[in-house]
């Protein structure tokens, strides 16, 4: 041992293993950050997809075209609970037009499989119910479609009248992100 100089290092197996593990851990952390980068920027872009008119409007007119007053009533209550918009009684006063319907109102070609207008329902409330509920939000001045959503019609577990309420809640989540 007298032949060792004060500047020479003695490596034992533990030191070598720890150094290798630190390098691998650093490399894995770097790769994780690089791999997750595109997903985090995609989430940030989704937040900015909401049209500015949805953020600035105050007055809305709600039209229930489902044929089921309870479904529209639940949606209006959800809008009032949210508190972002005030529901008015005429289209002329409104900034936005909310239309809740049981048929596809979107642009493009309709698929016969998506537009299953009525399906059997074994509930006591009504004999037939639509397969889906659709909520569209249009600018009252320009008629431009600002938002649209589709939700399966409610049932025994989720509530027979819950489709409109759930669509308003989905809109709320997107606007508040």
GIVENUR-V964219 format. One record per run of one state. SS is the DSSP state (H for helix, E for strand, - for the rest). FROM is the first residue (numbers start at 1). TO is the last residue. If there is no record, write none. Layout:
# GIVENUR-V964219
SS:FROM:TO, SS:FROM:TO
This chain:
# GIVENUR-V964219
-:1:12, H:13:47, -:48:51, H:52:56, -:57:58, E:59:64, -:65:68, H:69:82, -:83:85, E:86:88, -:89:90, H:91:93, -:94:95, E:96:101, -:102:118, E:119:120, -:121:127, E:128:129, -:130:131, E:132:139, -:140:144, E:145:152, -:153:162, H:163:176, -:177:177
